Amino acid sequence: MSGHETSLRGDFQELSSRGFGPFVTERTMRLADGTVARWDSRRARKRARSADESTWWAPRALGWWIAVLFAIGSACFAVAAVPALATAVGTRTDNLIYFVGSLFFTTAGLLLYGQVVATGVPGKDVDPARGRVRRLFVPQPDRIDWLAAVIQSAGTIFFNVSTGHALVVSYSTTAAANSGVWRPDAFGSICFLVSSYLSYAEVCHGAARWQPGDLSWWITVGNLVGSVAFGVSAVASKVLTSGQLRSATWTTLGTFVGGLCFLGASILLLPERTAGRATATITERP
């Protein structure tokens, strides 16, 4: 919110707002000094904090690490889904790549949660007397970005369980394989789908909107398509009584396409941080 960040935390008159369901994702406000300012939940969270911050290399920025870690995790899933790789390196090594990718997902998800918690909301900031660590445990279910981050982090943990079991456990029965690998994978895919849609609705300020000129919109669409692809893969990967997957082709294709979509969306997070920094908050004097 640029130079008006302190003012937005104090008294203001809300002129208008919009969002998805009960969630407010954009507010237009008149501040105590008469300035009219617009607050956008995603822009307030994602934009670079410094005007001279690099787009592609900013290791001191939390948003940069979130993008890079998500990109690495996505690349691991996309690469591991290539059948030729599994044939070349063996099933165990291929499963290891999946597991490592899930760890990158989890790390990036936790950093994203921290980014959400650290971002203030007009009229509802966390008590500054509380330390940063304590803020992590303050529920904020009325924030769409908080819910999306929590659900996504839960999904990454399900993927940790699924890929970890596939790596270290050998199952002798169909029921055990479905319980140890397929079920947490399905839960993780559901979490990613719900979280991706919430992020999409946050950018749209509603249930849906066509905004091809908005970089943030493309990022959330990419994540949403990737989540659908992961969901297709999860449905297809259930082990049947015959011991075979429901559809090995759709399992591979869904994971590969999903990984590529997440990879593309993660890379776009980098220019999103530095795009339109001067207009992250639009202000005008009446």
JOVENJO-V847910 format. One record per backbone hydrogen bond with DSSP energy under -1.0 kcal/mol. CO is the residue of the C=O (numbers start at 0). NH is the residue of the N-H. E is the energy in kcal/mol with one decimal. If there is no record, write none. Layout:
co = {CO & CO}
nh = {NH & NH}
e = {E & E}
//
This chain:
co = {0 & 1 & 3 & 6 & 12 & 15 & 17 & 17 & 19 & 24 & 25 & 26 & 27 & 27 & 28 & 29 & 30 & 34 & 35 & 36 & 38 & 39 & 40 & 41 & 42 & 49 & 57 & 60 & 61 & 62 & 63 & 64 & 65 & 66 & 67 & 68 & 69 & 70 & 71 & 72 & 73 & 74 & 75 & 76 & 78 & 81 & 81 & 82 & 83 & 84 & 85 & 89 & 90 & 91 & 92 & 93 & 94 & 95 & 96 & 97 & 98 & 99 & 100 & 101 & 102 & 103 & 104 & 105 & 106 & 107 & 108 & 109 & 110 & 111 & 112 & 113 & 115 & 120 & 126 & 130 & 133 & 134 & 139 & 142 & 143 & 144 & 145 & 146 & 147 & 148 & 149 & 150 & 151 & 152 & 153 & 154 & 155 & 156 & 157 & 158 & 159 & 160 & 161 & 162 & 163 & 164 & 172 & 173 & 174 & 175 & 176 & 176 & 177 & 180 & 181 & 182 & 183 & 184 & 185 & 186 & 187 & 188 & 189 & 190 & 191 & 192 & 193 & 194 & 195 & 196 & 197 & 198 & 199 & 200 & 200 & 210 & 213 & 214 & 215 & 216 & 217 & 218 & 219 & 220 & 221 & 222 & 223 & 224 & 225 & 226 & 227 & 228 & 229 & 230 & 231 & 232 & 235 & 237 & 239 & 243 & 246 & 247 & 248 & 249 & 250 & 251 & 252 & 253 & 254 & 255 & 256 & 257 & 258 & 259 & 260 & 261 & 262 & 263 & 266 & 267 & 268 & 270 & 272 & 275 & 276 & 281 & 283}
nh = {3 & 4 & 7 & 9 & 29 & 27 & 24 & 25 & 22 & 40 & 17 & 38 & 14 & 15 & 36 & 12 & 33 & 30 & 283 & 28 & 26 & 43 & 44 & 45 & 46 & 52 & 60 & 64 & 65 & 66 & 67 & 68 & 69 & 70 & 71 & 72 & 73 & 74 & 75 & 76 & 77 & 78 & 79 & 80 & 81 & 84 & 85 & 86 & 87 & 88 & 89 & 93 & 94 & 95 & 96 & 97 & 98 & 99 & 100 & 101 & 102 & 103 & 104 & 105 & 106 & 107 & 108 & 109 & 110 & 111 & 112 & 113 & 114 & 115 & 116 & 117 & 118 & 123 & 129 & 134 & 136 & 137 & 142 & 146 & 147 & 148 & 149 & 150 & 151 & 152 & 153 & 154 & 155 & 156 & 157 & 158 & 159 & 160 & 161 & 162 & 163 & 164 & 165 & 166 & 167 & 168 & 176 & 177 & 178 & 179 & 180 & 181 & 182 & 184 & 185 & 186 & 187 & 188 & 189 & 190 & 191 & 192 & 193 & 194 & 195 & 196 & 197 & 198 & 199 & 200 & 201 & 202 & 203 & 204 & 205 & 213 & 217 & 218 & 219 & 220 & 221 & 222 & 223 & 224 & 225 & 226 & 227 & 228 & 229 & 230 & 231 & 232 & 233 & 234 & 235 & 236 & 246 & 245 & 242 & 239 & 250 & 251 & 252 & 253 & 254 & 255 & 256 & 257 & 258 & 259 & 260 & 261 & 262 & 263 & 264 & 265 & 266 & 267 & 269 & 271 & 272 & 274 & 47 & 278 & 279 & 37 & 35}
e = {-1.9 & -1.3 & -2.4 & -1.6 & -3.0 & -2.8 & -2.0 & -1.7 & -2.3 & -2.5 & -2.0 & -3.2 & -3.0 & -1.6 & -2.9 & -2.9 & -2.0 & -3.5 & -1.4 & -3.2 & -2.3 & -2.8 & -1.0 & -2.8 & -1.9 & -1.3 & -2.4 & -1.5 & -2.2 & -2.0 & -2.4 & -2.8 & -2.1 & -2.1 & -2.3 & -2.4 & -2.5 & -2.4 & -2.1 & -1.8 & -2.4 & -2.7 & -2.5 & -1.2 & -1.5 & -1.1 & -1.4 & -2.1 & -1.9 & -3.0 & -1.8 & -2.0 & -2.7 & -1.9 & -1.9 & -1.8 & -2.3 & -2.7 & -2.4 & -2.1 & -1.6 & -1.8 & -2.1 & -2.3 & -2.4 & -2.5 & -2.6 & -2.3 & -2.0 & -2.3 & -2.1 & -2.2 & -2.2 & -2.3 & -2.5 & -1.9 & -1.1 & -2.5 & -2.0 & -1.7 & -1.4 & -1.7 & -2.1 & -2.0 & -2.2 & -2.1 & -2.4 & -2.7 & -2.3 & -2.3 & -2.1 & -2.0 & -2.2 & -1.7 & -1.9 & -2.0 & -1.9 & -2.2 & -2.6 & -2.8 & -2.2 & -2.5 & -2.1 & -1.3 & -2.0 & -2.5 & -1.9 & -2.5 & -2.1 & -2.6 & -2.4 & -1.4 & -3.3 & -1.5 & -2.6 & -2.5 & -2.4 & -2.1 & -2.1 & -2.4 & -2.3 & -2.1 & -2.5 & -2.7 & -2.6 & -2.0 & -2.2 & -2.1 & -2.1 & -2.9 & -1.9 & -1.8 & -2.2 & -1.2 & -1.5 & -2.1 & -1.6 & -1.9 & -2.2 & -2.4 & -2.6 & -2.1 & -2.2 & -2.8 & -2.3 & -2.1 & -2.0 & -2.3 & -2.3 & -2.1 & -2.3 & -2.2 & -2.4 & -2.4 & -2.3 & -1.3 & -2.4 & -1.8 & -2.3 & -3.0 & -1.9 & -2.2 & -2.8 & -2.6 & -1.8 & -2.5 & -2.8 & -2.4 & -2.5 & -2.1 & -2.5 & -2.5 & -2.2 & -2.6 & -2.4 & -2.4 & -2.2 & -1.9 & -1.4 & -1.7 & -1.3 & -1.4 & -3.1 & -1.1 & -1.0 & -1.0 & -2.1}
//
